[in-house]
């Protein structure tokens, strides 16, 4: 997926994820779209940005900050595309839904909460 996000939106996304990390809470796709005021097609833009960030984090050996973004549904898990991307970057190996995915996600969220990311990433 091609990345089409302005530098301003990119920096705002990183700031929102850092705030969520510091406060040790998850954010929904919808709330990020609203807070960042992403232009249409907002979900495609957000997905591309989160996948790009996932690739950057994986390359640096850092926990995947994109794990902090979840669906509003009862599962409170990211969409299946998150797990597919995590597979592509070599961080997750398994079914993109079910208990294994939920357990891996919970572990990755804990790693994100405990990690300190370098500034201006």
Secondary structure, 3 states (H helix, E strand, C coil): CCCCCCHHHHHHHHHHHHHHHHHCCCEEHHHHHHHHCCCCCHHHHHHHHHHHHHHHHHHHCCCCHHHHEECCCCCCCCCHHHHHHHHHCCCCCCCCCCHHHHHHHHHHHHHHHHCCCCCCC
